[in-house]
Amino acid sequence: EAKEEAKEEAKDEAKEEPKAMEVDAEGAQKGEEKAEDAAEDEEMGESAPPVELTDEDKKLWFAPKAVPDVNETAFSLAFCDFSIPEKSEGFDAIRFEWQKEAPAKEYLRVKVLDKKRTSRIETLQPSQWFQEKWANFKKLFAEWQKKQ
């Protein structure tokens, strides 16, 4: 109980002390944010437990985004043309910062193949063979309906 009373007194003292209010670029008052952060730190204890990544998180190279950078339709039209730059394309130097060249190419290949499996193809048109088969089926179906 004594610890709880001490925490409450510390909160009351923090509230009573006049603070110079600073305003950041977004218009929020920094003094209030600092007081809230200090109060949250006191409530949570002195040290937070260490954060550990799961095996699935460790395999990711990039954090997934809640809002995509590019519209899904535009992305599905262009992803097949993605490639790793090569010297033959006129680049002076190519540096692979995260992975070597071979793993980077494999990563892109896997991503493109995965996207091909899961994305909707907006420009897909039926072939002439399909059009002929569909016309024959419609005629056959119409004959079946007449027989009923």
Long-range contacts (C-beta under 8 A, 24 or more apart in sequence): 7-42, 7-43, 10-42, 11-39, 11-42, 14-38, 14-39, 61-98, 61-99, 61-107, 72-119, 73-122, 75-115, 75-119, 76-115, 76-119, 76-120, 76-121, 76-122, 77-122, 77-123, 79-112, 79-115, 79-116, 79-119, 80-112, 80-116, 82-108, 82-111, 82-112, 83-108, 84-108
